[in-house]
Amino acid sequence: MTELPGPAQGENSALSFAELGLRLRVELFRLLSPVAASWVAAPPLVMEGRPPRLPAADTAHEVPWTGRGPREWRIYTRRQIDPRKPFSLRAVVPDAPPYDRAVDAAFLTFLNRLPDPAGRADYARSIERGALSVEVVLRAVAASAEARARGEEVRLVCAAIP
């Protein structure tokens, strides 16, 4: 960490707690801003036949699936701090066996890690038996405390595979 600037010559050398806290916040912001900016500026996933961005006011995720045939879940996210920004495509998850791929994709997208083997197997078996759906697993992982701590808003769009 770089050294924080001290009081100017002739000023009282004793910093108030509030002033010290403010100086530390400014320094921390200066150090973390480039990292945060690169994350926020990360380009969306680009895949043929799938829009890379959704408008900020999009409500397409609310529309229930009524189609037939193979379908997929498109996961769009954005940082909660800027609700005016569009959602960016982060992952595409097929709604088809083997379901362990869908479980892995949910954990990687929302938690940036893989599930433990027992959890993966349990989720996959539950989907195969019909006790859960891919949508329920995606929403459960996205709603977990670990995922919420990342500060992202999520839009799930179910669509036909192009």
N, CA, C and O of each residue as an XYZ file, in Angstrom:
648
protein
N       0.844     -1.175      0.000
C       0.000      0.000      0.000
C       0.883      1.229      0.000
O       1.925      1.242      0.654
N       0.485      2.256     -0.720
C       1.260      3.483     -0.762
C       1.046      4.261      0.520
O       0.056      4.079      1.229
N       1.993      5.125      0.794
C       1.901      5.918      2.020
C       0.864      7.010      1.843
O       0.820      7.686      0.815
N       0.035      7.173      2.855
C      -0.996      8.202      2.797
C      -0.368      9.562      3.045
O       0.555      9.677      3.851
N      -0.851     10.588      2.369
C      -0.286     11.917      2.602
C      -0.588     12.380      4.024
O      -1.703     12.218      4.520
N       0.397     12.942      4.652
C       0.232     13.433      6.011
C      -0.230     14.874      6.005
O      -0.491     15.439      4.943
N      -0.333     15.470      7.167
C      -0.768     16.858      7.245
C       0.277     17.779      6.633
O       1.470     17.478      6.663
N      -0.166     18.889      6.084
C       0.742     19.865      5.499
C       1.575     20.482      6.613
O       1.214     20.426      7.788
N       2.696     21.071      6.215
C       3.583     21.661      7.203
C       2.845     22.753      7.975
O       2.168     23.593      7.382
N       2.977     22.734      9.261
C       2.334     23.724     10.102
C       0.965     23.291     10.606
O       0.416     23.937     11.498
N       0.388     22.200     10.053
C      -0.910     21.717     10.514
C      -0.716     20.821     11.725
O       0.383     20.331     11.982
N      -1.771     20.620     12.447
C      -1.745     19.732     13.595
C      -1.479     18.312     13.089
O      -2.156     17.858     12.167
N      -0.521     17.609     13.664
C      -0.145     16.281     13.184
C      -1.132     15.203     13.625
O      -1.087     14.090     13.103
N      -1.998     15.495     14.549
C      -2.970     14.501     15.007
C      -4.186     14.527     14.074
O      -4.910     15.520     13.999
N      -4.390     13.416     13.368
C      -5.537     13.315     12.472
C      -6.753     12.862     13.257
O      -6.659     12.013     14.144
N      -7.867     13.425     12.926
C      -9.090     12.942     13.554
C      -9.401     11.571     12.971
O      -8.936     11.227     11.884
N     -10.177     10.806     13.687
C     -10.575      9.478     13.235
C     -11.312      9.568     11.906
O     -11.071      8.757     11.011
N     -12.207     10.543     11.766
C     -12.981     10.719     10.530
C     -12.069     11.053      9.359
O     -12.245     10.518      8.264
N     -11.098     11.932      9.578
C     -10.187     12.318      8.493
C      -9.328     11.131      8.076
O      -9.100     10.918      6.885
N      -8.853     10.363      9.040
C      -8.060      9.180      8.720
C      -8.908      8.175      7.937
O      -8.438      7.602      6.954
N     -10.152      7.959      8.366
C     -11.041      7.058      7.651
C     -11.290      7.514      6.230
O     -11.298      6.698      5.308
N     -11.495      8.810      6.039
C     -11.719      9.340      4.700
C     -10.483      9.149      3.826
O     -10.601      8.752      2.666
N      -9.325      9.420      4.361
C      -8.085      9.239      3.586
C      -7.895      7.770      3.190
O      -7.475      7.473      2.071
N      -8.204      6.864      4.107
C      -8.081      5.444      3.791
C      -9.073      5.019      2.707
O      -8.728      4.238      1.821
N     -10.297      5.529      2.776
C     -11.306      5.215      1.754
C     -10.868      5.717      0.384
O     -11.011      5.014     -0.617
N     -10.336      6.932      0.342
C      -9.876      7.502     -0.934
C      -8.739      6.657     -1.498
O      -8.712      6.381     -2.697
N      -7.816      6.251     -0.662
C      -6.697      5.428     -1.122
C      -7.170      4.055     -1.594
O      -6.711      3.559     -2.624
N      -8.074      3.448     -0.854
C      -8.613      2.153     -1.249
C      -9.344      2.256     -2.579
O      -9.182      1.398     -3.446
N     -10.149      3.301     -2.745
C     -10.862      3.511     -4.007
C      -9.872      3.680     -5.159
O     -10.077      3.134     -6.244
N      -8.795      4.439     -4.920
C      -7.786      4.653     -5.955
C      -7.131      3.334     -6.368
O      -6.854      3.118     -7.548
N      -6.885      2.461     -5.406
C      -6.239      1.187     -5.697
C      -7.172      0.201     -6.386
O      -6.742     -0.537     -7.272
N      -8.447      0.177     -5.993
C      -9.384     -0.813     -6.518
C     -10.104     -0.379     -7.782
O     -10.639     -1.226     -8.497
N     -10.134      0.903     -8.078
C     -10.881      1.387     -9.235
C     -10.478      0.727    -10.553
O     -11.366      0.353    -11.320
N      -9.187      0.562    -10.860
C      -8.841     -0.075    -12.136
C      -9.348     -1.518    -12.230
O      -9.780     -1.950    -13.299
N      -9.302     -2.261    -11.131
C      -9.778     -3.641    -11.126
C     -11.281     -3.668    -11.338
O     -11.781     -4.442    -12.154
N     -12.008     -2.826    -10.607
C     -13.459     -2.775    -10.744
C     -13.856     -2.323    -12.143
O     -14.796     -2.864    -12.725
N     -13.156     -1.348    -12.681
C     -13.486     -0.853    -14.017
C     -13.290     -1.934    -15.069
O     -14.086     -2.035    -16.003
N     -12.246     -2.742    -14.933
C     -12.015     -3.802    -15.925
C     -13.101     -4.868    -15.830
O     -13.491     -5.439    -16.848
N     -13.600     -5.146    -14.608
C     -14.673     -6.134    -14.465
C     -15.953     -5.611    -15.083
O     -16.619     -6.326    -15.831
N     -16.304     -4.365    -14.776
C     -17.542     -3.781    -15.278
C     -17.477     -3.632    -16.799
O     -18.492     -3.777    -17.480
N     -16.296     -3.344    -17.329
C     -16.147     -3.130    -18.762
C     -15.978     -4.431    -19.537
O     -15.822     -4.404    -20.758
N     -16.006     -5.572    -18.845
C     -15.838     -6.849    -19.546
C     -16.915     -6.989    -20.614
O     -18.092     -6.746    -20.349
N     -16.519     -7.376    -21.805
C     -17.517     -7.488    -22.876
C     -18.474     -8.643    -22.614
O     -18.114     -9.623    -21.962
N     -19.703     -8.522    -23.128
C     -20.645     -9.623    -22.970
C     -20.236    -10.810    -23.837
O     -19.460    -10.673    -24.783
N     -20.762    -11.941    -23.501
C     -20.566    -13.144    -24.294
C     -21.248    -12.923    -25.638
O     -22.379    -12.439    -25.686
N     -20.575    -13.270    -26.724
C     -21.161    -13.098    -28.052
C     -21.332    -14.473    -28.676
O     -20.360    -15.190    -28.917
N     -22.587    -14.828    -28.934
C     -22.908    -16.113    -29.543
C     -23.950    -15.874    -30.625
O     -24.918    -15.144    -30.413
N     -23.754    -16.479    -31.761
C     -24.663    -16.284    -32.881
C     -26.100    -16.638    -32.496
O     -26.360    -17.660    -31.861
N     -27.021    -15.765    -32.898
C     -28.438    -16.001    -32.648
C     -28.905    -15.617    -31.260
O     -30.062    -15.850    -30.912
N     -28.018    -15.026    -30.452
C     -28.384    -14.639    -29.093
C     -27.981    -13.189    -28.874
O     -26.828    -12.834    -29.118
N     -28.907    -12.336    -28.418
C     -28.536    -10.929    -28.202
C     -27.504    -10.807    -27.085
O     -27.699    -11.376    -26.010
N     -26.397    -10.068    -27.314
C     -25.372     -9.934    -26.275
C     -25.792     -9.037    -25.113
O     -25.205     -9.113    -24.034
N     -26.795     -8.192    -25.319
C     -27.248     -7.297    -24.251
C     -28.775     -7.237    -24.225
O     -29.439     -7.420    -25.245
N     -29.311     -6.976    -23.034
C     -30.744     -6.719    -22.860
C     -30.883     -5.291    -22.359
O     -30.068     -4.848    -21.549
N     -31.898     -4.553    -22.821
C     -32.102     -3.194    -22.302
C     -32.324     -3.212    -20.794
O     -32.781     -4.210    -20.237
N     -32.003     -2.113    -20.145
C     -32.130     -2.018    -18.689
C     -33.548     -2.298    -18.214
O     -33.735     -2.882    -17.146
N     -34.542     -1.896    -18.983
C     -35.936     -2.062    -18.562
C     -36.556     -3.348    -19.094
O     -37.778     -3.490    -19.066
N     -35.757     -4.278    -19.573
C     -36.286     -5.497    -20.185
C     -37.040     -6.346    -19.174
O     -36.601     -6.514    -18.036
N     -38.179     -6.879    -19.601
C     -38.951     -7.776    -18.744
C     -39.201     -9.105    -19.437
O     -40.090     -9.854    -19.033
N     -38.426     -9.410    -20.479
C     -38.624    -10.654    -21.228
C     -38.444    -11.879    -20.344
O     -39.009    -12.936    -20.626
N     -37.658    -11.748    -19.273
C     -37.441    -12.889    -18.386
C     -38.712    -13.297    -17.660
O     -38.788    -14.393    -17.106
N     -39.716    -12.418    -17.660
C     -40.972    -12.705    -16.981
C     -41.899    -13.573    -17.842
O     -42.841    -14.173    -17.324
N     -41.638    -13.642    -19.137
C     -42.518    -14.358    -20.055
C     -42.276    -15.861    -19.925
O     -41.142    -16.306    -20.101
N     -43.305    -16.659    -19.624
C     -43.097    -18.106    -19.487
C     -42.823    -18.759    -20.842
O     -43.274    -18.279    -21.882
N     -42.083    -19.852    -20.806
C     -41.743    -20.596    -22.012
C     -42.989    -21.288    -22.543
O     -43.657    -22.013    -21.806
N     -43.309    -21.073    -23.816
C     -44.478    -21.710    -24.411
C     -44.112    -22.501    -25.662
O     -44.976    -23.097    -26.303
N     -42.829    -22.501    -26.003
C     -42.407    -23.181    -27.221
C     -42.233    -24.669    -27.036
O     -42.402    -25.209    -25.943
N     -41.891    -25.321    -28.137
C     -41.609    -26.756    -28.125
C     -40.195    -26.971    -28.632
O     -39.615    -26.108    -29.290
N     -39.664    -28.115    -28.321
C     -38.337    -28.444    -28.819
C     -37.236    -28.039    -27.851
O     -37.510    -27.596    -26.735
N     -35.982    -28.196    -28.287
C     -34.852    -27.903    -27.392
C     -34.824    -26.430    -26.990
O     -35.063    -25.536    -27.802
N     -34.525    -26.208    -25.723
C     -34.459    -24.842    -25.231
C     -33.200    -24.654    -24.403
O     -32.525    -25.614    -24.031
N     -32.900    -23.386    -24.125
C     -31.722    -23.037    -23.335
C     -32.072    -21.869    -22.426
O     -33.045    -21.149    -22.648
N     -31.252    -21.706    -21.402
C     -31.374    -20.568    -20.501
C     -30.227    -19.625    -20.782
O     -29.062    -20.021    -20.750
N     -30.557    -18.378    -21.058
C     -29.546    -17.333    -21.272
C     -29.478    -16.509    -19.997
O     -30.490    -16.000    -19.515
N     -28.281    -16.387    -19.464
C     -28.085    -15.679    -18.202
C     -27.469    -14.313    -18.508
O     -26.357    -14.216    -19.027
N     -28.215    -13.272    -18.174
C     -27.754    -11.894    -18.343
C     -27.559    -11.285    -16.962
O     -28.369    -11.514    -16.063
N     -26.489    -10.510    -16.786
C     -26.234     -9.877    -15.491
C     -25.794     -8.428    -15.693
O     -25.382     -8.021    -16.779
N     -25.896     -7.672    -14.607
C     -25.314     -6.323    -14.547
C     -25.069     -6.006    -13.085
O     -25.681     -6.605    -12.200
N     -24.185     -5.075    -12.837
C     -23.910     -4.646    -11.467
C     -25.115     -3.884    -10.934
O     -25.737     -3.116    -11.669
N     -25.448     -4.085     -9.677
C     -26.599     -3.418     -9.070
C     -26.393     -1.921     -8.922
O     -27.363     -1.172     -8.808
N     -25.140     -1.473     -8.923
C     -24.872     -0.057     -8.663
C     -25.302      0.852     -9.808
O     -25.404      2.063     -9.615
N     -25.556      0.307    -10.987
C     -25.974      1.156    -12.100
C     -27.167      0.546    -12.824
O     -26.994     -0.154    -13.822
N     -28.376      0.803    -12.333
C     -29.563      0.191    -12.924
C     -29.901      0.693    -14.328
O     -30.791      0.144    -14.977
N     -29.209      1.722    -14.804
C     -29.475      2.224    -16.159
C     -28.700      1.454    -17.225
O     -29.033      1.531    -18.407
N     -27.687      0.724    -16.823
C     -26.873     -0.029    -17.788
C     -27.641     -1.253    -18.279
O     -28.477     -1.795    -17.556
N     -27.358     -1.688    -19.509
C     -28.021     -2.898    -20.008
C     -27.453     -4.148    -19.336
O     -26.367     -4.114    -18.758
N     -28.187     -5.230    -19.417
C     -27.727     -6.525    -18.922
C     -26.852     -7.148    -20.000
O     -27.158     -7.029    -21.186
N     -25.765     -7.813    -19.606
C     -24.856     -8.459    -20.547
C     -24.979     -9.973    -20.459
O     -25.113    -10.538    -19.373
N     -24.932    -10.613    -21.604
C     -24.989    -12.074    -21.658
C     -23.729    -12.647    -21.030
O     -22.618    -12.322    -21.449
N     -23.901    -13.504    -20.021
C     -22.760    -14.096    -19.317
C     -22.639    -15.596    -19.538
O     -21.539    -16.146    -19.473
N     -23.760    -16.262    -19.798
C     -23.696    -17.719    -20.002
C     -24.950    -18.189    -20.720
O     -25.999    -17.547    -20.675
N     -24.809    -19.327    -21.383
C     -25.935    -20.002    -22.024
C     -25.918    -21.437    -21.515
O     -24.912    -22.137    -21.627
N     -27.053    -21.869    -20.951
C     -27.140    -23.185    -20.323
C     -28.215    -24.003    -21.033
O     -29.386    -23.627    -21.000
N     -27.848    -25.105    -21.669
C     -28.874    -25.943    -22.309
C     -29.775    -26.595    -21.260
O     -29.312    -27.016    -20.200
N     -31.053    -26.668    -21.572
C     -32.008    -27.314    -20.673
C     -32.211    -28.748    -21.176
O     -33.293    -29.122    -21.628
N     -31.139    -29.534    -21.082
C     -31.147    -30.908    -21.598
C     -30.090    -31.720    -20.865
O     -29.141    -31.157    -20.319
N     -30.249    -33.043    -20.850
C     -29.235    -33.883    -20.204
C     -27.906    -33.787    -20.952
O     -27.909    -33.474    -22.142
N     -26.799    -34.038    -20.314
C     -26.606    -34.343    -18.891
C     -26.732    -33.071    -18.057
O     -26.132    -32.042    -18.367
N     -27.513    -33.165    -17.012
C     -27.841    -31.986    -16.217
C     -26.707    -31.512    -15.313
O     -26.757    -30.398    -14.790
N     -25.694    -32.341    -15.125
C     -24.565    -31.868    -14.321
C     -23.878    -30.680    -14.994
O     -23.263    -29.857    -14.315
N     -23.977    -30.583    -16.331
C     -23.417    -29.413    -17.031
C     -24.177    -28.152    -16.656
O     -23.568    -27.097    -16.482
N     -25.494    -28.240    -16.528
C     -26.300    -27.081    -16.143
C     -25.971    -26.648    -14.717
O     -25.888    -25.454    -14.429
N     -25.787    -27.613    -13.833
C     -25.440    -27.307    -12.442
C     -24.071    -26.632    -12.387
O     -23.898    -25.629    -11.694
N     -23.095    -27.183    -13.119
C     -21.760    -26.569    -13.169
C     -21.838    -25.143    -13.700
O     -21.202    -24.242    -13.153
N     -22.614    -24.932    -14.765
C     -22.736    -23.600    -15.355
C     -23.353    -22.616    -14.370
O     -22.921    -21.466    -14.293
N     -24.354    -23.053    -13.621
C     -24.974    -22.171    -12.622
C     -23.950    -21.739    -11.578
O     -23.848    -20.555    -11.259
N     -23.203    -22.684    -11.055
C     -22.209    -22.350    -10.026
C     -21.092    -21.479    -10.586
O     -20.678    -20.519     -9.936
N     -20.602    -21.794    -11.767
C     -19.524    -20.993    -12.355
C     -19.989    -19.572    -12.655
O     -19.254    -18.613    -12.419
N     -21.191    -19.439    -13.167
C     -21.692    -18.110    -13.536
C     -21.982    -17.254    -12.313
O     -21.586    -16.089    -12.269
N     -22.661    -17.808    -11.328
C     -23.096    -17.005    -10.192
C     -22.105    -16.976     -9.031
O     -22.067    -16.004     -8.277
N     -21.301    -18.034     -8.880
C     -20.409    -18.120     -7.714
C     -18.932    -18.159     -8.086
O     -18.067    -18.089     -7.214
N     -18.645    -18.272     -9.373
C     -17.267    -18.326     -9.862
C     -16.498    -19.523     -9.286
O     -15.299    -19.444     -9.019
N     -17.216    -20.618     -9.105
C     -16.592    -21.855     -8.630
C     -17.480    -23.033     -9.032
O     -18.639    -22.851     -9.404
N     -16.929    -24.218     -8.955
C     -17.708    -25.425     -9.233
C     -18.390    -25.912     -7.952
O     -17.903    -25.640     -6.855
N     -19.500    -26.618     -8.077
C     -20.137    -27.175     -6.873
C     -19.331    -28.363     -6.362
O     -18.525    -28.938     -7.095
N     -19.551    -28.726     -5.107
C     -18.900    -29.935     -4.616
C     -19.549    -31.126     -5.336
O     -20.706    -31.034     -5.746
N     -18.822    -32.241     -5.496
C     -19.346    -33.373     -6.268
C     -20.685    -33.907     -5.768
O     -21.540    -34.270     -6.576
N     -20.883    -33.962     -4.458
C     -22.148    -34.476     -3.925
C     -23.303    -33.532     -4.268
O     -24.387    -33.989     -4.629
N     -23.080    -32.238     -4.160
C     -24.116    -31.265     -4.500
C     -24.471    -31.312     -5.978
O     -25.643    -31.236     -6.347
N     -23.444    -31.439     -6.827
C     -23.678    -31.546     -8.264
C     -24.549    -32.760     -8.571
O     -25.536    -32.661     -9.300
N     -24.175    -33.898     -8.009
C     -24.915    -35.138     -8.258
C     -26.354    -35.032     -7.743
O     -27.285    -35.497     -8.401
N     -26.532    -34.427     -6.579
C     -27.875    -34.285     -6.003
C     -28.761    -33.403     -6.878
O     -29.897    -33.768     -7.182
N     -28.246    -32.249     -7.280
C     -29.019    -31.365     -8.165
C     -29.339    -32.065     -9.482
O     -30.482    -32.021     -9.938
N     -28.345    -32.714    -10.103
C     -28.557    -33.373    -11.400
C     -29.616    -34.482    -11.287
O     -30.491    -34.591    -12.146
N     -29.538    -35.303    -10.228
C     -30.539    -36.357    -10.025
C     -31.932    -35.772     -9.829
O     -32.911    -36.301    -10.357
N     -32.022    -34.685     -9.072
C     -33.325    -34.050     -8.824
C     -33.935    -33.517    -10.124
O     -35.149    -33.593    -10.312
N     -33.112    -32.986    -11.009
C     -33.615    -32.507    -12.300
C     -34.064    -33.691    -13.149
O     -35.129    -33.644    -13.764
N     -33.259    -34.756    -13.188
C     -33.615    -35.936    -13.988
C     -34.921    -36.569    -13.514
O     -35.715    -37.032    -14.333
N     -35.152    -36.594    -12.198
C     -36.387    -37.175    -11.645
C     -37.591    -36.260    -11.812
O     -38.729    -36.703    -11.656
N     -37.356    -34.989    -12.128
C     -38.456    -34.040    -12.268
C     -38.805    -33.325    -10.980
O     -39.770    -32.563    -10.944
N     -38.039    -33.553     -9.916
C     -38.293    -32.874     -8.646
C     -37.899    -31.395     -8.734
O     -38.494    -30.550     -8.064
N     -36.908    -31.092     -9.552
C     -36.459    -29.718     -9.795
C     -36.363    -29.511    -11.302
O     -36.347    -30.471    -12.073
N     -36.301    -28.256    -11.705
C     -36.048    -27.931    -13.112
C     -34.732    -27.173    -13.194
O     -34.214    -26.713    -12.177
N     -34.195    -27.043    -14.391
C     -32.968    -26.258    -14.573
C     -33.224    -24.825    -14.111
O     -32.358    -24.206    -13.493
N     -34.407    -24.299    -14.410
C     -34.735    -22.935    -13.984
C     -34.679    -22.800    -12.462
O     -34.123    -21.827    -11.954
N     -35.237    -23.746    -11.741
C     -35.235    -23.685    -10.273
C     -33.807    -23.704     -9.737
O     -33.480    -22.962     -8.810
N     -32.960    -24.544    -10.315
C     -31.558    -24.600     -9.872
C     -30.856    -23.276    -10.161
O     -30.145    -22.756     -9.301
N     -31.044    -22.726    -11.356
C     -30.422    -21.442    -11.704
C     -30.878    -20.353    -10.738
O     -30.059    -19.583    -10.236
N     -32.169    -20.287    -10.480
C     -32.693    -19.253     -9.579
C     -32.228    -19.465     -8.134
O     -31.971    -18.497     -7.419
N     -32.119    -20.719     -7.704
C     -31.670    -21.007     -6.329
C     -30.215    -20.586     -6.135
O     -29.873    -19.967     -5.127
N     -29.374    -20.916     -7.083
C     -27.960    -20.538     -6.965
C     -27.824    -19.017     -7.053
O     -27.050    -18.426     -6.299
N     -28.565    -18.374     -7.964
C     -28.503    -16.915     -8.106
C     -29.004    -16.201     -6.857
O     -28.552    -15.096     -6.556
N     -29.932    -16.816     -6.125
C     -30.504    -16.195     -4.923
C     -29.724    -16.517     -3.654
O     -30.065    -16.023     -2.580
N     -28.682    -17.337     -3.762
C     -27.916    -17.699     -2.572
C     -27.193    -16.475     -1.996
O     -26.928    -15.508     -2.711
N     -26.884    -16.527     -0.725
C     -26.187    -15.414     -0.067
C     -24.834    -15.163     -0.732
O     -24.417    -14.015     -0.887
N     -24.155    -16.233     -1.122
C     -22.845    -16.098     -1.775
C     -22.976    -15.349     -3.099
O     -22.140    -14.501     -3.410
N     -23.997    -15.646     -3.869
C     -24.203    -14.962     -5.153
C     -24.662    -13.520     -4.942
O     -24.208    -12.617     -5.644
N     -25.552    -13.300     -3.987
C     -26.041    -11.936     -3.727
C     -24.914    -11.018     -3.285
O     -24.951     -9.818     -3.559
N     -23.914    -11.566     -2.606
C     -22.788    -10.759     -2.144
C     -21.979    -10.189     -3.301
O     -21.225     -9.233     -3.116
N     -22.125    -10.759     -4.484
C     -21.394    -10.256     -5.657
C     -22.006     -8.984     -6.212
O     -21.380     -8.312     -7.033
N     -23.216     -8.633     -5.786
C     -23.822     -7.370     -6.195
C     -24.266     -7.317     -7.643
O     -24.110     -6.288     -8.300
N     -24.817     -8.412     -8.151
C     -25.283     -8.450     -9.531
C     -26.791     -8.648     -9.592
O     -27.376     -9.346     -8.763
N     -27.405     -8.025    -10.583
C     -28.796     -8.303    -10.913
C     -28.779     -9.341    -12.020
O     -27.876     -9.348    -12.856
N     -29.767    -10.208    -12.029
C     -29.799    -11.319    -12.977
C     -31.099    -11.316    -13.767
O     -32.169    -11.043    -13.222
N     -30.997    -11.617    -15.037
C     -32.157    -11.869    -15.894
C     -31.956    -13.227    -16.539
O     -30.936    -13.467    -17.185
N     -32.919    -14.109    -16.368
C     -32.886    -15.417    -17.016
C     -33.887    -15.396    -18.166
O     -35.050    -15.036    -17.983
N     -33.429    -15.781    -19.340
C     -34.295    -15.805    -20.509
C     -34.294    -17.231    -21.056
O     -33.246    -17.777    -21.401
N     -35.470    -17.814    -21.129
C     -35.612    -19.142    -21.706
C     -35.985    -18.976    -23.177
O     -36.933    -18.264    -23.509
N     -35.229    -19.641    -24.059
C     -35.471    -19.458    -25.491
C     -35.126    -20.737    -26.243
O     -34.433    -21.618    -25.734
N     -35.628    -20.808    -27.465
C     -35.277    -21.930    -28.329
C     -33.793    -21.845    -28.677
O     -33.237    -20.755    -28.812
N     -33.168    -22.999    -28.817
C     -31.764    -23.016    -29.210
C     -31.699    -22.647    -30.695
O     -32.317    -23.316    -31.523
N     -30.958    -21.591    -31.041
C     -30.902    -21.155    -32.442
C     -30.186    -22.164    -33.341
O     -30.060    -21.938    -34.544
